[in-house]
């Protein structure tokens, strides 16, 4: 069975290749809940973070789609994310976490 835990070395390798701030995300396969679907997004630029934060505050899933479409590291992520809508939507919901974390850190200050 595949793991829902990310190997720290894999993240370190991806950050060495794509830059600090690679965001890993994982969600359960809708058909096989014990199987993880892994994806990785490149670090987001400031303008994208702001647009996504605005969309998330409105409750829009479009923020996740913007991140998946523009920043998904395709060669490192599960290929089903881009080929099947149920995986694509799972990824869209999952990647919003990278913006929510940034918003919450900002609100704490």
KEFIVO-681395 format. One line per 4 residues: number of its first residue (from 1); their letters; for each residue x, y, z of N, C-alpha, C. Coordinates in steps of 0.05 Angstrom, whole numbers. Layout:
BEGIN
NUM	a	X:Y:Z:X:Y:Z:X:Y:Z; ...
% end
This chain:
BEGIN
1	xxxx	17:-24:0:0:0:0:18:25:0; 10:44:-16:25:69:-18:20:86:7; 38:105:12:37:120:37:25:148:33; 10:157:53:0:184:54:20:203:67
5	xxxx	43:192:75:64:208:87:85:214:65; 93:239:63:113:248:44:141:242:54; 157:230:37:185:226:44:199:253:43; 210:261:66:223:288:68:245:291:46
9	xxxx	259:269:39:280:272:19:268:279:-8; 244:268:-14:232:275:-40:225:304:-41; 215:316:-20:209:344:-20:235:360:-22; 255:352:-8:281:366:-10:292:366:-38
13	xxxx	290:343:-52:299:340:-80:283:359:-98; 256:360:-94:239:377:-111:246:406:-106; 250:414:-81:257:442:-75:284:449:-87; 303:430:-88:329:436:-100:325:440:-130
17	xxxx	306:427:-142:302:429:-171:284:452:-179; 262:457:-163:242:477:-170:241:502:-153; 257:502:-131:257:525:-113:243:520:-87; 252:535:-67:240:532:-40:211:540:-41
21	xxxx	194:525:-28:166:531:-28:149:513:-45; 161:491:-55:144:471:-69:123:461:-50; 98:461:-59:76:453:-41:67:425:-49; 71:405:-31:61:378:-37:32:376:-27
25	xxxx	16:361:-42:-11:356:-33:-18:328:-38; -37:318:-23:-45:290:-25:-74:287:-18; -88:270:-32:-116:264:-26:-121:235:-33; -141:224:-21:-148:196:-26:-161:192:-53
29	xxxx	-153:171:-66:-166:163:-92:-195:159:-86; -213:172:-102:-242:169:-97:-252:140:-100; -238:124:-117:-247:96:-121:-233:77:-102; -210:84:-92:-195:67:-74:-184:84:-51
33	xxxx	-201:89:-30:-193:108:-9:-167:103:5; -156:79:3:-131:73:16:-107:80:-2; -113:90:-26:-92:97:-45:-88:128:-46; -64:137:-40:-60:166:-42:-55:176:-70
37	xxxx	-64:200:-76:-58:213:-101:-41:237:-94; -16:237:-103:3:258:-96:6:278:-119; 9:303:-112:14:324:-131:33:344:-118; 46:359:-135:64:380:-126:61:405:-143
41	xxxx	61:428:-130:60:453:-144:85:469:-139; 93:483:-160:116:501:-158:109:524:-139; 130:538:-129:124:561:-112:108:582:-128; 88:594:-115:70:613:-128:82:641:-127
45	xxxx	78:656:-148:87:684:-147:67:701:-131; 75:724:-123:59:741:-106:32:748:-118; 31:755:-144:6:762:-157:-14:739:-156; -4:715:-161:-22:691:-160:-32:687:-132
49	xxxx	-15:690:-112:-24:686:-84:-47:706:-78; -44:731:-87:-64:751:-81:-91:744:-95; -89:737:-121:-114:730:-136:-127:706:-123; -111:686:-116:-122:662:-103:-134:668:-76
53	xxxx	-121:684:-60:-132:692:-34:-159:705:-37; -161:723:-56:-187:736:-61:-209:716:-69; -202:697:-86:-222:677:-94:-229:659:-70; -210:651:-54:-215:633:-32:-233:647:-11
57	xxxx	-229:672:-7:-245:687:12:-275:688:3; -279:686:-23:-306:684:-34:-317:656:-35; -300:636:-28:-308:608:-28:-307:596:-56; -291:607:-74:-289:597:-101:-268:575:-104
61	xxxx	-275:553:-118:-255:532:-123:-237:540:-147; -244:562:-160:-227:572:-182:-199:578:-174; -194:584:-149:-167:589:-139:-150:563:-142; -162:541:-135:-148:516:-137:-142:509:-166
65	xxxx	-162:514:-184:-158:509:-212:-136:526:-223; -134:551:-214:-113:569:-224:-86:558:-216; -84:548:-192:-58:537:-182:-51:511:-198; -70:493:-200:-65:467:-214:-58:473:-243
69	xxxx	-73:490:-256:-68:495:-285:-41:509:-290; -33:527:-271:-9:542:-277:16:533:-262; 13:518:-241:37:512:-225:42:482:-218; 24:465:-228:28:436:-223:54:427:-235
73	xxxx	70:412:-220:94:400:-231:85:373:-243; 79:375:-268:66:352:-282:83:326:-281; 109:329:-285:126:305:-286:130:292:-259; 123:306:-237:126:295:-211:99:287:-198
77	xxxx	77:295:-210:50:291:-199:37:267:-212; 17:257:-199:1:235:-210:-12:244:-236; -7:230:-258:-17:238:-284:-48:240:-286; -62:225:-269:-91:225:-270:-102:253:-262
81	xxxx	-87:269:-249:-96:296:-241:-105:312:-265; -90:309:-287:-96:325:-311:-113:309:-331; -117:284:-327:-132:268:-347:-160:260:-338; -167:263:-313:-193:254:-303:-204:276:-284
85	xxxx	-229:284:-289:-241:306:-274:-243:301:-244; -248:276:-236:-250:271:-207:-224:275:-193; -202:269:-206:-175:274:-194:-168:304:-196; -176:316:-219:-170:345:-223:-184:361:-201
89	xxxx	-210:355:-196:-224:370:-175:-213:364:-147; -205:340:-142:-192:333:-117:-167:350:-113; -151:353:-134:-127:369:-133:-134:398:-129; -154:408:-143:-162:436:-140:-170:443:-111
93	xxxx	-185:425:-98:-192:430:-70:-167:427:-52; -150:408:-58:-126:403:-41:-106:426:-42; -101:437:-65:-80:458:-67:-88:484:-55; -114:488:-50:-122:513:-38:-109:516:-10
97	xxxx	-100:494:1:-87:495:28:-63:512:28; -48:513:6:-24:529:6:-30:559:9; -53:568:-1:-61:596:2:-73:600:29; -90:582:38:-102:584:65:-81:587:86
101	xxxx	-60:571:84:-38:572:104:-26:600:104; -21:611:80:-9:638:78:-28:659:89; -54:657:84:-73:676:95:-73:675:125; -74:650:136:-75:647:165:-49:658:179
105	xxxx	-26:654:166:-1:665:177:-2:695:177; -13:707:156:-15:736:155:-34:747:176; -56:733:181:-76:742:200:-66:741:229; -46:723:234:-35:720:261:-18:744:268
109	x	-7:758:249:11:780:254:-3:805:262
% end
